[in-house]
């Protein structure tokens, strides 16, 4: 009898975890494995061949019930999108300021368990493999260069800067510093060799790759953008419609922000009010005090929402606030719990050299990263994995679904009245504006659009990276370092940034449709839990599912 889609999906997860140990570590499986991902062209092709075999087996699988059909649709769509990226050679130029293969490799060592000497021994053996993995990545980039598939100079220089930080701060040495004395020499040597391999990669990028990449355009064009948009969003957007919609929403949101800014500082623009709040608004002093504040914020939010807007199982009701390792991208982020919840969900705050943390913007940011945002959705997925498939709650993740929920979570907290001061509400609106401008400049830069003739900023002129950076700064009120990191991110991950606001639009339209269909019988708490227990879906399918819950 042919395999069911869910059996095939879980078999794919198990097989990929063998090929890609980063997947195994993220899921909390294969704990004794000390390998690292093969980032060479051969490793990339092995993963692609696994996807092809899985699709062939899926063709023979029975349609099954609606749950099986939903799993089959997700698996096919995701693997097709991945293969389209691979077949176009996009993974031969994977330099960017986050979520590159090197970033994924480094994240393994943050997520590995280190409670026992045996676990430290596994970490040491794995760290000794870093040079081989880094060399494989370099081989892939060399192949891309020979084929004329190169990353743009901004991505190359950003990666060099990050490698500088990781090398100069002895990042690997810091990872192994708490290890047991019995393994001291082995751990220190592994860290030394790992750091040396990153130093060699840095030198090669600066001396050979960067000169070859000179002149590579930042903009990817409509065809490459279409591939990446499908990959990140699980949808084929009408990009012209999305660009026009974002400008309509921009005008509405700008007016609302001006009202809130007047409450913060009479006569001030939103950006001027934001600058005022950075220095004069409420803030937390000290890195550890900030971590404790964020932990308390998430704990209190769970307490408030539990039983009223969500019904959370005990494992899902736990989340940790963490400080991000040195050299991380400037934006906060979230990491998922292991499948068995032995490693909890965690939010991460990059701090750099900062010791003072204004709360006007971070408050809504932690509703996004933590509760009720990423943590509630992704931890709930883990909790219902046995009812779905491991694939649907992990590897099948669609960025726009996840980021759309997190932005919806920020809006939900505003709807529930949690922004009790003009400062935090301006922060929430600024967060919305950031994600809305992402739609405008991500599409605008990569498709080489112009600012509209009635734009308040450079009407009729091209949306170049320089113009996009200025536009984002003028209307978001964010720090220069953060803005610079954002611009590099959009250029290096085309199509990803539009998924936040377009994903939120899908979640809101789905909720509105479900409410209209059910009328007074609509139960928001029940809808939330049903929606969070679906597992992953692309935006093409998400609306139809949400509308009938």
Helices and strands as residue ranges (DSSP letters): H 5-19, H 21-27, H 41-59, H 66-87, G 90-92, H 101-111, H 117-127, H 130-146, H 153-168, H 171-176, G 181-183, H 184-204, I 205-209, H 210-213, H 221-233, H 239-264, H 270-280, E 283-285, H 287-305, E 319-323, E 333-335, E 345-349, E 356-358, H 359-369, H 374-383, G 391-393, H 399-415, H 422-446, H 465-476, H 480-492, H 499-518, G 519-521, H 524-532, H 539-547
